[in-house]
Amino acid sequence: MDRVGVRELRQNLSVYLRRVVAGETLTVTDRGRAVAVMAPLAGHSDPVERLVAQGRLATPVRPAQGPPEVPPPPTRPLRLSVSQALERQRDDG
């Protein structure tokens, strides 16, 4: 467990908070005397990491490759081109 003085902690708080969030526990000292302990909150860890640690979830062996390719829909031969169908529709109206 690392130790950090109050002045150092105050000047670089964000650095030490990142370390605590990453799982470290720090002892805060005032003039060399331990006055506090900074530690991650119990039960507030990432649920995925907690399941992996419990052995109830396995992480992927290889990275995801994205969704599978979807084949194009089957095509039927058109009797008329789009322009011919449009022309016929206009003539009917």
Legacy VTK file of the C-alpha trace (Angstrom):
# vtk DataFile Version 3.0
C-alpha trace
ASCII
DATASET POLYDATA
POINTS 93 float
0.000 0.000 0.000
1.523 3.315 -1.104
1.633 6.351 1.138
0.940 9.929 0.067
1.210 13.143 2.040
-1.725 15.539 2.387
0.022 18.308 0.430
1.009 15.959 -2.424
-2.512 14.534 -2.494
-4.083 17.994 -2.632
-1.791 19.095 -5.485
-2.310 15.926 -7.574
-5.702 14.660 -6.454
-6.862 13.555 -9.919
-3.738 11.393 -10.348
-4.348 9.616 -7.042
-8.082 9.226 -7.674
-7.319 7.477 -10.982
-5.041 5.079 -9.105
-7.773 4.327 -6.558
-10.344 3.811 -9.325
-7.873 1.365 -10.905
-7.974 -0.675 -7.680
-5.081 0.650 -5.583
-5.369 1.488 -1.893
-3.462 4.540 -0.625
-2.600 5.647 2.909
-2.817 9.417 3.411
-0.274 10.856 5.837
-0.028 14.173 7.671
3.538 14.949 8.778
4.421 11.272 8.436
1.482 9.994 10.497
-1.219 7.918 8.773
-4.550 9.746 8.953
-6.724 8.157 6.262
-6.981 5.371 3.743
-8.244 5.863 0.187
-9.627 2.658 -1.314
-12.082 1.678 -4.039
-15.667 1.325 -2.840
-16.658 -2.285 -2.274
-19.431 -3.466 -4.565
-19.062 -0.591 -7.008
-16.720 -2.294 -9.424
-17.534 -3.025 -13.038
-20.055 -5.900 -13.119
-18.203 -7.611 -15.969
-14.893 -7.504 -14.068
-16.644 -8.853 -10.963
-18.120 -11.812 -12.913
-14.730 -12.574 -14.477
-13.097 -12.514 -11.031
-15.755 -14.921 -9.723
-15.120 -17.266 -12.654
-18.719 -16.929 -13.843
-17.806 -15.172 -17.097
-15.017 -15.780 -19.574
-13.597 -12.968 -21.651
-13.404 -13.462 -25.425
-10.303 -15.168 -26.768
-10.240 -13.051 -29.927
-11.709 -9.624 -30.592
-15.159 -9.303 -32.101
-15.211 -9.168 -35.872
-18.434 -7.226 -36.273
-21.795 -8.424 -37.497
-21.902 -11.184 -40.095
-22.461 -10.216 -43.696
-26.064 -10.393 -44.761
-26.544 -11.785 -48.261
-28.481 -9.597 -50.686
-32.145 -10.458 -51.159
-32.952 -12.786 -54.040
-33.732 -10.965 -57.250
-36.535 -11.703 -59.638
-36.255 -10.751 -63.267
-38.287 -7.626 -63.979
-40.770 -7.710 -66.808
-40.475 -3.971 -67.257
-37.818 -1.447 -66.463
-38.674 1.166 -63.872
-39.076 3.846 -66.526
-41.381 1.594 -68.577
-43.539 0.840 -65.522
-43.740 4.542 -64.692
-44.702 5.385 -68.267
-47.457 2.734 -68.209
-48.783 4.054 -64.916
-48.942 7.585 -66.303
-50.751 6.382 -69.413
-53.372 4.596 -67.278
-54.131 7.710 -65.259
LINES 1 94
93 0 1 2 3 4 5 6 7 8 9 10 11 12 13 14 15 16 17 18 19 20 21 22 23 24 25 26 27 28 29 30 31 32 33 34 35 36 37 38 39 40 41 42 43 44 45 46 47 48 49 50 51 52 53 54 55 56 57 58 59 60 61 62 63 64 65 66 67 68 69 70 71 72 73 74 75 76 77 78 79 80 81 82 83 84 85 86 87 88 89 90 91 92
